[in-house]
Amino acid sequence: MSIIWYMAVMAGITYLIRMIPFTLFRKKIKSPFFRSFLYYIPYAVLSAMTIPAIFYSTGNLYTATVGTAVAVVLSYFGKPLTVVALCSALAAFAADFIF
């Protein structure tokens, strides 16, 4: 029974988070500063949540660093997301045998 309440609260909060900006900002935002601020917020939040999770995911800082380095290099060369994810996971797994 409590899971229904949890889901109802989660649905309400999710709805409010998405509804409030539409009710507060009815006109188009014309400020270039505020528009650029809102444009970069998702990237900043995603980075702030992802980077710590990357380095604590394996339980070993060295293996996480190796996996991250492989992911950054492959991403820089424009490889697909699946290739980057698989290769970085394999690199971290292989580094676990070394460290």
SVG drawing of the C-alpha trace seen along z (x, -y; Angstrom):
<svg xmlns="http://www.w3.org/2000/svg" viewBox="-2 -41 51 51">
<polyline fill="none" stroke="black" stroke-width="0.4" points="0.0,0.0 2.8,-2.4 4.3,-2.0 1.1,-3.5 1.7,-6.6 5.3,-6.8 4.3,-6.7 1.6,-9.3 4.0,-11.7 6.6,-11.1 4.1,-11.7 2.9,-14.9 6.4,-16.3 7.3,-15.4 4.2,-17.2 4.9,-20.3 8.5,-20.5 7.3,-20.5 4.2,-22.7 5.6,-25.5 7.9,-27.0 5.0,-27.0 2.8,-29.0 5.5,-31.4 7.1,-32.2 4.2,-32.7 6.1,-35.2 9.2,-34.4 12.4,-35.0 14.3,-37.8 17.3,-38.2 20.4,-36.7 22.1,-36.1 19.1,-34.2 18.5,-32.2 22.2,-31.1 22.0,-30.3 18.9,-28.1 20.6,-26.5 23.7,-25.3 21.9,-24.2 21.1,-20.6 24.8,-20.0 26.1,-21.3 23.6,-19.3 24.3,-16.1 28.1,-16.6 27.7,-17.3 25.7,-14.1 27.7,-11.9 31.4,-12.7 31.2,-11.6 29.3,-8.5 31.9,-7.5 34.8,-7.7 32.9,-5.8 31.4,-3.1 34.1,-0.5 35.3,-1.0 38.8,-1.6 40.0,-5.0 42.5,-3.6 40.1,-1.4 37.6,-4.2 40.2,-6.5 41.3,-4.1 37.7,-3.6 37.0,-7.3 40.2,-8.0 39.2,-5.4 35.7,-6.9 37.0,-10.4 39.4,-9.4 36.9,-7.3 34.3,-10.1 36.8,-12.6 37.2,-10.6 33.5,-10.5 32.8,-6.8 29.2,-5.7 27.8,-5.7 27.6,-1.9 31.2,-1.5 32.4,-4.0 30.4,-2.4 31.5,1.2 35.2,0.3 35.4,-1.8 33.7,0.9 36.1,3.5 39.1,1.2 38.0,0.8 37.5,4.5 40.9,5.2 42.5,2.6 41.1,4.4 43.4,7.3 46.4,4.9 45.6,2.7"/>
</svg>
